[in-house]
Amino acid sequence: CFNLCLISYRTKEPLKHPKVSHISPTKMRGLLRRKSSRRFQIAFESQLQKTVRRAQENDPTLTEINLTNKNIGVAGAASIAEALKDNETVTSLHLTNSRIGSDGVALIAKALETNYTVTRLYLDENDIGDSGAAVIAFHTLEMNHTLTELYLRKNGISLDGAKRIADALKANNSLRTLHLPANDIGDEGASIIADALKANKAIKSLNLWANNIGTEGMDRINEVLKENNQVKVLFLSKRNLFEDIAPLD
């Protein structure tokens, strides 16, 4: 200390203190958010692993898997699909906005082909497109006769996807609820699904809200409902257009 003070006195230069790095409040908040996000991801991975294990072990208390708004991706979908193949307890599967895409949906759909307990499937907001709709149509509507409720809101499904779903409906007698709102099937897609309802007498609730369906599509559905009096709830616009429908004259 004496030498340091002496040198400083002789050179008349102020003592230099060690540099201390300062982190701005904005940067600190960012670091804390990333740390918190990482902790959440670790906790969620543990939750997913625990759910998969319980499904594989056929835990009788596990009747619902709810991963809504969880970013499980294709890898997570693969784990769930594998667990469902031999599961006999889960009846409801919620994967809304889980970012599994068409590839993840394909894995889930194929698993459900041999699963006879899942009756409700929620796949809203997963951007599955027409390719995902085609896989769902084949594996869960044509090959699976256990599913009673299918939810596909806001998935980028257009005319091609509607065609595949309609074809599958003609051979399906188990599905009671089909929700396809906020897609883009248009008048032609609505007409094709309406034609499928001539053969399908199982659907009770049909939601085609916000699908760019105009007068042509509505008229076609209305015409088919004169022959099919099984549909009790129908959504075609931003409001409930028909409810408790009776055969139309």
PyMOL commands that set and color helices and strands:
alter all, ss='L'
color gray80, all
select helices_A, chain A and resi 2-11+25-56+73-84+101-112+129-142+159-170+186-199+215-224
alter helices_A, ss='H'
color red, helices_A
select strands_A, chain A and resi 64-66+92-94+120-122+149-151+177-179+205-207+233-235+242-243
alter strands_A, ss='S'
color yellow, strands_A
deselect
rebuild
show_as cartoon
